[in-house]
Amino acid sequence: MIDQTTLEKVLATASAAGADFAEVFAEDRTATSAMLDDGRVEELSSSRDRGAGIRVVVGETTGFAHTADLSEGSLLAAAATAAAGARAAGPGSRVQALDRVDAPNPSVVSTYPEEIDKATKVALLRRAEDAARAEDSSVTQVSARYADSRRRIQVANTDGVLATDDQVRTLFSVSTVATGDTGMQTGRESMGHTVGFELFDTHDVADLASRAARRAITKLGARPAPSGEMTVVIGPGGGGVMFHEACGHGLEADLVGKGASVFAGRIGEQVASPLVTLVDDGTMPGEWGAGAIDDEGRPRRRNVLIENGILVDYMWDGLRAREKGRPSSGNGRRQSYAHLPMVRMTNTYLLGGESDPADIVADTESGVYVAHLGGGQVNTATGDFVFGMTEAYLIEGGRITEPIREGNLIGNGPAVLTRIDAVGNDFAMGSPGTCGKDGQGVAVGDGVPTLRAHGLTIGGTAA
């Protein structure tokens, strides 16, 4: 992308006035998106965005500049601007010779999406719509979306790091509406992996669409959700977003350092049930948040955050790790070359346990079974959350019985961790997601096995 000689010149310019650290992050991203809405192709687009961001750190001050022009002159000008922004004033420079970082990519791509024509991608959308409508005449609206991206990045810095990665993602989602006596009910399913078009060799869009339609249809016959404090069983893959949002953000070192986390200063303490081990893993093959390196050029890692209920570590980017004299955990990520990196999750999940999922339900006299959680609101400083339950059922007499609708799951993430008393052996990853933080969105994954927690609040509409 940028030749090594030019990178060395840019780093020398960025650090010439005495910078503690300087970095070049270059990116070349291509993407395709197609949308089918009730039989009409509403979107069919391709895009390309390339450029570089240059960061200069002097003490506690960071200067940053970015450019869409990768010519040597433009890069040198951006480096000078970033250095000026950091108010560098000392003489000399500190630039180590660049040494390539060889980090294996956990995902293997066999068919790059750009090799597939748009007509083939649109045909997938039509196949999905036909499958959804075939489920029942109550299905009145169907939207299907296809998206792929290829993100090639290059990182060089004054520590001598020179690293590259080639990240491919392919996504497909279906949203449905079913109409009946209870009004309009929705169902959604999505799938996405860090693979190419071969995703569709092993994943059937018709099956995905049918599941989305059945979810909406089932909710037509659902009763309003009850209200009150209850025992909640969360199904495999269905509730990972709760732990990502309500717990994971509190384990990001930048928020910990700002005092904006309930986990600050608690390393070594029991913060969860002994059944809970929480991991963030950027090396999971094929998963949505995976990659070879982070956006600071550090190899991705599998980081255990909570082990058997004990808080053992936070997630770190390079800047915070440097301040603490420790290595980065490979969690420095950014939305694009036009953004500064910050501490971000990758694939965050609870490890599976030893319990049979059927036994967990059978041992629950009454409560709610949550198959899927949707969007919600979270206070990342406290962990308080409200999530919509997009698919949920009553548990009565140790059996999953009637479907319920229009309910929210309400609680506090750190408190939920202490109230988990059963963890299943059926771990599954959930749907691909985009995590937003300080105006930046990055690809993330999450997952859970079946688990049970006491004392959560269900906010329902039942009289």
QUILINTA-V979053 format. One record per residue. N is the residue number from 0. RES is the residue in one small letter. PHI is phi in whole degrees, 0 to 359 (none if undefined). NEAR is the number of other ideal C-beta (glycine too) atoms within 12 Angstrom. D_CENTER is the distance of its C-alpha to the mean C-alpha in Angstrom with 2 decimals. Layout:
N,RES,PHI,NEAR,D_CENTER
N,RES,PHI,NEAR,D_CENTER
//
This chain:
0,m,none,28,26.73
1,i,239,38,28.72
2,d,290,19,31.63
3,q,297,20,31.97
4,t,298,15,35.13
5,t,295,26,33.56
6,l,302,40,30.60
7,e,295,29,33.20
8,k,295,27,35.16
9,v,295,47,32.22
10,l,295,43,31.30
11,a,296,30,34.99
12,t,294,33,35.25
13,a,296,48,32.20
14,s,253,39,33.59
15,a,299,29,37.30
16,a,268,27,37.90
17,g,103,25,36.69
18,a,292,40,32.91
19,d,283,33,31.30
20,f,199,38,28.39
21,a,218,47,27.56
22,e,211,53,24.85
23,v,244,52,24.47
24,f,238,54,21.15
25,a,248,41,21.86
26,e,215,37,19.73
27,d,226,28,20.79
28,r,241,31,18.42
29,t,241,25,19.72
30,a,207,26,18.34
31,t,229,34,19.91
32,s,219,29,19.33
33,a,220,35,21.65
34,m,228,30,22.05
35,l,243,35,24.76
36,d,233,23,25.86
37,d,50,21,28.80
38,g,86,19,30.21
39,r,251,18,29.95
40,v,282,24,27.87
41,e,269,17,26.57
42,e,209,22,24.50
43,l,206,22,24.89
44,s,221,19,23.84
45,s,228,21,23.12
46,s,213,18,22.24
47,r,216,18,22.36
48,d,221,23,21.49
49,r,220,29,22.64
50,g,170,30,23.62
51,a,216,42,23.41
52,g,244,41,22.66
53,i,237,48,25.03
54,r,244,48,24.59
55,v,231,43,27.61
56,v,243,36,27.75
57,v,231,28,31.10
58,g,61,19,31.21
59,e,261,15,28.84
60,t,253,22,28.84
61,t,241,30,26.40
62,g,254,33,27.52
63,f,215,32,25.30
64,a,215,36,26.30
65,h,222,34,24.89
66,t,213,31,26.71
67,a,270,22,26.32
68,d,255,19,29.50
69,l,268,30,29.19
70,s,289,18,32.95
71,e,301,22,34.33
72,g,298,16,36.02
73,s,293,23,33.02
74,l,295,40,30.92
75,l,294,30,33.81
76,a,294,22,34.15
77,a,296,40,30.50
78,a,298,46,30.97
79,a,295,29,34.05
80,t,296,25,32.36
81,a,297,41,29.53
82,a,297,40,32.24
83,a,296,24,34.25
84,g,294,26,31.33
85,a,275,33,31.02
86,r,56,19,34.77
87,a,296,32,35.55
88,a,224,16,39.21
89,g,275,17,40.07
90,p,280,11,41.88
91,g,78,14,40.72
92,s,220,26,37.44
93,r,227,26,35.44
94,v,234,31,33.86
95,q,277,19,33.53
96,a,300,18,34.07
97,l,290,31,30.92
98,d,230,15,30.02
99,r,297,18,27.57
100,v,267,26,24.62
101,d,258,15,24.32
102,a,245,27,20.93
103,p,293,17,20.51
104,n,278,28,17.74
105,p,288,31,16.38
106,s,246,34,16.15
107,v,249,19,19.43
108,v,254,27,20.05
109,s,254,18,23.39
110,t,226,20,23.51
111,y,291,24,22.04
112,p,302,36,21.26
113,e,292,23,23.62
114,e,278,18,26.39
115,i,258,23,26.18
116,d,288,16,28.13
117,k,295,22,26.84
118,a,298,14,29.33
119,t,294,21,27.72
120,k,291,37,24.32
121,v,294,28,26.12
122,a,299,22,27.95
123,l,298,39,24.77
124,l,297,40,24.19
125,r,292,28,27.79
126,r,298,28,27.63
127,a,294,44,24.75
128,e,298,37,26.71
129,d,301,23,29.86
130,a,293,29,28.31
131,a,295,44,26.91
132,r,290,31,30.29
133,a,289,20,32.19
134,e,293,30,30.86
135,d,187,26,33.10
136,s,291,14,35.01
137,s,287,27,33.16
138,v,284,36,30.12
139,t,253,25,30.90
140,q,220,28,27.86
141,v,221,41,25.35
142,s,236,36,22.72
143,a,231,46,20.93
144,r,226,38,18.58
145,y,243,44,18.12
146,a,210,34,16.09
147,d,220,41,15.94
148,s,210,34,15.44
149,r,228,33,16.84
150,r,238,35,16.05
151,r,258,29,18.74
152,i,236,39,18.65
153,q,219,39,21.45
154,v,231,46,21.70
155,a,222,46,25.06
156,n,213,43,26.19
157,t,284,39,29.35
158,d,278,32,28.48
159,g,95,24,29.24
160,v,284,36,25.77
161,l,222,34,25.56
162,a,218,39,22.50
163,t,225,31,21.04
164,d,208,39,18.23
165,d,232,28,17.98
166,q,252,42,14.55
167,v,245,40,14.93
168,r,228,42,12.59
169,t,228,44,14.24
170,l,226,41,13.30
171,f,216,42,15.72
172,s,219,36,15.85
173,v,225,47,18.92
174,s,240,34,19.91
175,t,230,43,23.35
176,v,230,30,25.94
177,a,246,35,28.84
178,t,241,20,31.91
179,g,200,21,34.47
180,d,296,12,36.50
181,t,266,23,33.58
182,g,93,18,32.51
183,m,258,21,29.35
184,q,237,35,26.44
185,t,248,34,23.07
186,g,214,42,20.98
187,r,219,36,17.76
188,e,220,43,16.15
189,s,213,36,13.64
190,m,216,38,12.94
191,g,195,36,11.22
192,h,215,38,11.48
193,t,275,41,12.17
194,v,222,35,15.78
195,g,265,30,18.43
196,f,291,30,20.61
197,e,295,23,21.57
198,l,310,36,18.67
199,f,276,32,21.41
200,d,283,14,23.84
201,t,242,16,22.12
202,h,233,26,20.38
203,d,265,20,22.77
204,v,294,39,21.85
205,a,294,28,24.92
206,d,295,23,23.75
207,l,301,38,20.38
208,a,294,41,22.45
209,s,297,29,24.94
210,r,295,33,22.46
211,a,297,44,21.24
212,a,294,41,24.92
213,r,296,31,25.96
214,r,296,39,23.49
215,a,294,42,25.08
216,i,296,34,28.54
217,t,301,33,28.20
218,k,290,41,27.41
219,l,297,30,30.67
220,g,261,21,32.56
221,a,277,34,30.50
222,r,270,24,32.12
223,p,301,23,30.80
224,a,294,35,28.67
225,p,287,31,30.73
226,s,233,21,30.26
227,g,129,19,30.54
228,e,278,21,29.39
229,m,215,35,28.65
230,t,278,32,27.37
231,v,237,47,24.04
232,v,252,46,22.94
233,i,256,50,19.32
234,g,284,36,19.05
235,p,298,32,17.11
236,g,80,37,13.49
237,g,277,40,14.20
238,g,236,50,13.35
239,g,299,45,10.31
240,v,298,42,8.82
241,m,296,51,12.03
242,f,285,49,11.64
243,h,299,48,8.21
244,e,284,39,9.92
245,a,274,42,13.48
246,c,238,49,13.57
247,g,300,47,10.72
248,h,298,44,11.39
249,g,291,43,14.99
250,l,255,46,14.63
251,e,272,41,13.70
252,a,299,38,17.08
253,d,293,34,17.54
254,l,290,33,17.41
255,v,299,31,19.54
256,g,295,24,21.95
257,k,276,18,22.39
258,g,74,13,23.29
259,a,259,23,20.53
260,s,221,33,19.35
261,v,288,29,21.27
262,f,264,39,20.60
263,a,299,23,22.48
264,g,71,14,25.44
265,r,245,24,24.82
266,i,303,22,24.26
267,g,91,14,26.47
268,e,268,18,26.66
269,q,281,19,26.09
270,v,245,36,23.18
271,a,209,37,22.41
272,s,304,28,24.35
273,p,301,18,25.54
274,l,280,31,23.73
275,v,260,39,20.28
276,t,234,35,18.56
277,l,252,49,14.99
278,v,232,41,13.30
279,d,242,50,10.48
280,d,226,36,11.04
281,g,274,45,10.30
282,t,252,30,13.32
283,m,292,31,12.60
284,p,303,25,14.53
285,g,81,32,13.11
286,e,281,41,9.60
287,w,299,44,6.86
288,g,262,47,5.66
289,a,273,42,9.44
290,g,184,48,12.26
291,a,281,34,15.74
292,i,229,42,15.58
293,d,274,44,13.56
294,d,273,47,14.75
295,e,242,45,17.74
296,g,86,42,19.01
297,r,272,37,18.44
298,p,300,29,17.73
299,r,298,42,14.42
300,r,222,32,15.27
301,r,263,29,14.92
302,n,246,39,15.28
303,v,277,25,16.86
304,l,263,45,16.42
305,i,236,42,18.62
306,e,237,23,21.22
307,n,51,22,23.54
308,g,88,28,22.95
309,i,263,23,23.69
310,l,287,31,21.44
311,v,249,27,21.69
312,d,192,31,19.42
313,y,253,39,16.84
314,m,264,51,14.21
315,w,230,39,16.10
316,d,260,38,16.28
317,g,293,42,19.65
318,l,295,34,21.37
319,r,292,30,20.94
320,a,296,31,21.73
321,r,300,26,24.78
322,e,298,20,26.02
323,k,263,20,25.98
324,g,67,9,27.50
325,r,225,17,24.86
326,p,285,21,22.58
327,s,293,37,19.04
328,s,267,39,16.41
329,g,80,41,14.65
330,n,246,50,11.92
331,g,275,46,13.46
332,r,226,49,11.28
333,r,214,37,12.33
334,q,291,28,11.91
335,s,198,29,15.25
336,y,297,38,18.63
337,a,274,26,19.69
338,h,234,25,17.45
339,l,283,36,17.87
340,p,286,43,15.33
341,m,210,36,14.12
342,v,288,44,12.54
343,r,221,45,8.74
344,m,286,53,6.65
345,t,240,47,5.73
346,n,242,47,6.27
347,t,247,47,7.87
348,y,202,45,10.79
349,l,266,49,14.46
350,l,293,33,17.01
351,g,292,27,19.48
352,g,249,29,22.94
353,e,247,17,26.43
354,s,281,27,27.16
355,d,285,18,27.88
356,p,305,33,25.71
357,a,296,20,28.95
358,d,291,20,30.64
359,i,299,35,28.03
360,v,293,36,28.74
361,a,298,21,32.45
362,d,273,23,32.68
363,t,253,34,31.29
364,e,294,17,34.29
365,s,208,24,32.53
366,g,160,36,29.14
367,v,230,47,26.19
368,y,258,42,24.00
369,v,258,46,20.54
370,a,279,37,19.29
371,h,211,39,16.33
372,l,259,41,14.88
373,g,252,34,14.05
374,g,286,23,13.32
375,g,186,26,15.09
376,q,232,20,16.01
377,v,221,32,15.39
378,n,265,22,17.57
379,t,291,33,15.54
380,a,286,23,18.97
381,t,252,22,20.39
382,g,88,34,17.64
383,d,294,26,19.48
384,f,218,37,17.60
385,v,223,27,18.55
386,f,238,37,16.56
387,g,286,29,18.22
388,m,265,45,19.19
389,t,277,41,18.95
390,e,208,38,20.87
391,a,208,45,23.04
392,y,218,35,26.51
393,l,284,35,29.26
394,i,249,33,30.25
395,e,226,21,34.04
396,g,60,14,36.23
397,g,77,21,33.55
398,r,228,19,32.62
399,i,281,28,29.90
400,t,242,20,31.99
401,e,283,22,31.54
402,p,288,34,28.42
403,i,234,39,27.70
404,r,222,38,26.24
405,e,56,27,25.52
406,g,235,40,24.22
407,n,240,32,21.75
408,l,259,48,20.55
409,i,237,33,21.49
410,g,179,40,21.35
411,n,227,29,20.27
412,g,305,46,17.45
413,p,301,40,19.70
414,a,292,27,22.54
415,v,300,38,20.77
416,l,304,42,20.13
417,t,277,26,23.92
418,r,258,28,24.82
419,i,282,44,23.26
420,d,240,26,26.35
421,a,205,34,25.33
422,v,228,37,22.55
423,g,280,33,22.84
424,n,260,21,23.01
425,d,243,30,20.89
426,f,309,29,17.34
427,a,212,28,14.93
428,m,281,37,11.29
429,g,267,40,10.23
430,s,285,37,9.30
431,p,295,36,6.63
432,g,220,34,4.72
433,t,239,29,4.99
434,c,264,36,5.13
435,g,259,21,8.84
436,k,204,30,11.07
437,d,51,23,14.67
438,g,82,14,14.56
439,q,245,22,11.86
440,g,246,17,8.76
441,v,226,36,6.38
442,a,286,38,4.40
443,v,220,44,1.49
444,g,234,46,4.21
445,d,209,43,6.73
446,g,196,42,10.47
447,v,209,46,13.93
448,p,274,37,17.53
449,t,301,41,20.08
450,l,213,50,20.87
451,r,235,40,23.41
452,a,225,41,23.64
453,h,263,25,26.73
454,g,77,21,27.34
455,l,269,40,24.49
456,t,257,30,25.62
457,i,258,35,25.52
458,g,259,29,26.26
459,g,243,26,28.11
460,t,242,18,30.83
461,a,295,19,33.44
462,a,292,8,36.86
//
